[in-house]
Amino acid sequence: MRQIILVTDGCSNEGMSPVVAAAHALAEGIVVNVIGVMDNGELGQKGTVEISDIAKAGGGISRIVRSQLLSQTMQMVTRKTVSHTIQQVVNKELRQIMGIPDLESLHPSKRAQVVQTIDELSETSDLQIALLIDTSLSMKSKLPAVQDAMQDLLLSLQARLGKSELAVFHFPAMEKSEEAQMDTGWTQELAKLPNLFYKLNMKGMTPTGPALLQVIRYIQEHRSSTKHVKDDTSHSDKDGMLSDYVV
């Protein structure tokens, strides 16, 4: 399973629409989650709507939080998205194998078994998360909280049974030829997360859409050995993961 978590505090104002970019990510099997970070005041109506629309187009979850709650929010969003993605696969199999529209339509005893399977897969499935951090000028005071949240997220990923990898990008990039700058590629180690963002191009421009596209390309080109959830369910047995529940 592959996710992007976009962390931002405002509206995009350069390049293509981030909503279009998020829809492209979903079409490539990459879920886009968005966390809006605020300290004092609000993000504003435009920023709030954009955050929601990006997540919706990317098949993910959006949350708006204060910086002190960023760590637990990032972990919660990751867990919920993994579980939701697996449940989507389960519902698809229920329709194909058993002619049942969704999990809620199962008999309670069967439903409990399937829910247990979802929980197990959520813990054991391989997972890749690319963090995309808005480092425009207004985010400067929030970056220490972002650093702490990244460390906490990687610790929580290390506690999973499945393989988990984290990559980190920020935008705008220092180089004019790029929109996002990679701080670290796929890693499972805290030692690979040094003091990031030490070279920042802090300016008023926020190219969220182009930055998302650059991260999508990275994920497509550097998949390592982690597989998307569709691979976890593509067994030679045509009945898939729910074959034991066909009655």
C-alpha positions in Angstrom: 0.0 0.0 0.0 1.2 3.5 -0.9 0.2 6.8 0.6 1.2 10.4 0.4 0.6 12.6 3.5 0.6 16.3 2.6 1.2 18.6 5.5 0.3 22.3 4.8 -1.2 25.4 6.3 -2.5 27.3 3.3 -3.7 27.5 -0.2 -1.7 26.5 -3.3 -0.9 29.4 -5.6 1.4 28.2 -8.3 1.1 25.5 -11.0 -1.6 22.9 -11.7 -4.4 22.2 -9.3 -3.4 19.9 -6.4 -6.9 18.4 -6.7 -6.1 17.2 -10.2 -2.7 15.9 -9.0 -4.4 14.0 -6.2 -6.8 12.4 -8.6 -3.9 11.3 -10.7 -2.3 9.8 -7.6 -5.4 7.8 -6.9 -5.6 6.5 -10.4 -2.0 5.2 -9.9 -3.0 3.4 -6.7 -1.6 6.0 -4.4 -3.8 7.5 -1.6 -3.4 11.1 -0.8 -4.1 12.3 2.8 -4.0 16.0 3.8 -3.3 17.5 7.2 -3.8 21.2 7.7 -1.7 22.7 10.4 -2.6 25.9 12.2 -1.2 27.7 15.3 -3.2 30.9 15.9 -6.4 31.7 14.0 -7.8 29.6 11.2 -6.7 28.4 7.8 -9.5 30.4 6.1 -12.4 29.1 4.0 -10.3 28.7 0.8 -7.6 26.7 2.5 -10.1 24.5 4.4 -12.0 23.7 1.2 -8.8 22.9 -0.8 -7.5 20.6 1.9 -10.8 18.7 1.9 -11.0 18.6 -1.9 -7.4 17.3 -2.3 -8.0 14.4 0.1 -11.4 13.6 -1.5 -9.9 13.4 -5.0 -7.0 11.3 -3.6 -9.2 8.8 -1.9 -7.8 9.8 1.5 -8.6 11.6 4.7 -8.3 15.3 5.6 -7.8 16.7 9.1 -7.1 20.3 10.4 -5.2 20.4 13.7 -3.0 22.6 15.8 0.7 21.8 15.6 0.8 20.3 19.1 -1.5 17.5 17.9 0.3 16.8 14.6 2.1 13.6 15.7 -1.0 11.7 16.9 -3.0 13.0 13.9 -0.4 11.8 11.4 -0.4 8.3 13.0 -4.2 8.2 13.2 -4.6 9.2 9.5 -2.1 6.5 8.5 -3.9 3.8 10.4 -7.4 4.8 9.2 -6.3 5.0 5.6 -4.7 1.5 5.7 -7.8 0.0 7.2 -10.1 1.9 4.8 -8.1 0.7 1.7 -8.2 -2.9 2.8 -12.0 -2.6 3.5 -12.5 -1.3 0.0 -10.8 -4.5 -1.4 -12.9 -6.6 0.9 -16.2 -5.0 -0.2 -15.2 -5.5 -3.8 -14.6 -9.2 -3.2 -17.9 -9.5 -1.3 -19.7 -8.2 -4.4 -17.8 -10.4 -6.8 -17.7 -13.6 -4.8 -20.9 -13.5 -2.8 -23.1 -10.9 -4.4 -23.2 -8.9 -1.2 -22.9 -5.1 -1.5 -20.6 -4.5 1.5 -19.4 -5.8 4.9 -22.4 -4.5 6.8 -24.6 -6.9 4.8 -22.9 -10.0 6.1 -24.3 -12.1 9.0 -22.9 -10.8 12.3 -20.8 -14.0 12.9 -19.3 -13.8 9.4 -18.8 -10.1 9.7 -16.8 -10.5 12.9 -14.4 -12.9 11.1 -13.9 -10.6 8.2 -13.3 -7.6 10.4 -10.6 -9.6 12.2 -9.0 -10.4 8.8 -9.1 -6.6 8.0 -7.4 -5.9 11.3 -4.7 -8.5 10.7 -4.0 -7.2 7.1 -3.8 -3.6 8.4 -1.0 -4.7 10.7 0.9 -7.0 8.3 0.5 -5.4 4.9 3.6 -3.7 3.5 3.3 0.1 3.5 5.1 3.0 1.9 4.4 6.6 3.1 5.8 9.7 1.4 5.5 12.8 3.5 5.2 16.0 1.5 5.8 19.1 3.7 4.8 22.6 2.9 7.8 24.8 3.9 6.6 28.1 2.6 7.2 31.1 4.8 4.1 30.8 6.9 5.1 27.2 7.9 8.4 28.3 9.5 7.2 28.3 13.1 5.5 24.9 12.6 8.5 22.9 11.3 9.8 21.8 14.7 6.4 20.1 15.3 6.7 18.5 11.8 10.1 17.1 12.7 8.8 15.6 15.9 5.7 14.2 14.1 8.0 12.5 11.5 10.0 10.8 14.2 6.9 9.6 16.1 5.3 8.3 12.8 8.4 6.3 12.0 8.5 4.8 15.5 4.8 3.8 15.1 5.6 2.2 11.7 8.5 0.3 13.1 6.0 -1.3 15.6 4.0 -2.8 12.8 4.5 -6.4 11.7 4.5 -5.6 8.0 7.4 -3.8 6.2 7.0 0.0 6.5 9.0 2.7 4.7 9.0 6.5 4.9 10.2 9.1 2.5 10.2 12.8 3.1 9.9 15.7 0.7 9.4 19.4 1.1 8.3 22.2 -1.2 9.1 24.7 -2.6 12.5 23.3 -3.6 15.8 25.1 -3.7 16.4 24.3 -7.4 14.2 26.2 -9.9 14.0 23.1 -12.0 12.1 21.2 -9.3 9.0 21.8 -7.3 9.7 19.5 -4.4 13.0 18.5 -2.8 13.7 15.1 -1.4 15.0 15.1 2.1 15.3 11.3 2.4 14.3 8.4 0.2 12.6 5.3 1.5 13.9 4.4 4.9 12.9 2.3 7.9 15.5 3.8 10.2 15.3 6.8 12.6 19.0 7.4 11.9 18.1 8.2 8.3 15.9 11.1 9.5 18.5 13.8 10.4 17.7 17.4 11.1 15.7 17.9 7.9 14.8 21.2 6.1 18.2 22.8 6.9 18.2 24.3 3.4 14.8 25.9 2.7 13.6 28.1 -0.1 11.0 29.9 2.1 8.9 32.2 -0.1 5.3 33.1 -0.8 4.8 30.7 -3.6 3.1 27.3 -2.8 3.3 24.9 -5.8 1.3 22.1 -4.1 0.0 20.5 -7.3 3.4 20.3 -9.1 5.0 19.1 -5.8 2.5 16.3 -5.6 3.2 15.2 -9.1 6.9 15.0 -8.4 6.3 12.8 -5.4 4.0 10.6 -7.4 6.8 10.1 -10.0 9.2 9.2 -7.3 6.9 6.6 -5.8 6.3 5.1 -9.3 10.0 4.9 -10.1 11.3 3.7 -6.6 8.8 1.1 -5.4 11.5 -1.0 -3.7 10.1 -4.4 -2.6 6.8 -3.0 -1.1 3.7 -4.0 -3.0 0.4 -2.3 -3.3 -2.7 -3.8 -1.6 -3.8 -5.2 -4.9 -0.8 -7.4 -5.0 -1.6 -8.7 -1.5 -4.9 -10.0 -2.8 -3.9 -11.3 -6.3 -3.5 -15.0 -5.4 -3.6 -17.8 -8.0 -6.9 -18.8 -6.2 -9.4 -16.7 -8.0 -11.6 -16.4 -4.9 -9.1 -14.0 -3.2 -8.8 -13.3 0.5 -12.4 -14.0 1.3 -12.7 -17.5 -0.2 -13.1 -19.0 3.3 -16.3 -16.9 3.8 -18.2 -18.1 0.7 -21.3 -20.0 1.8 
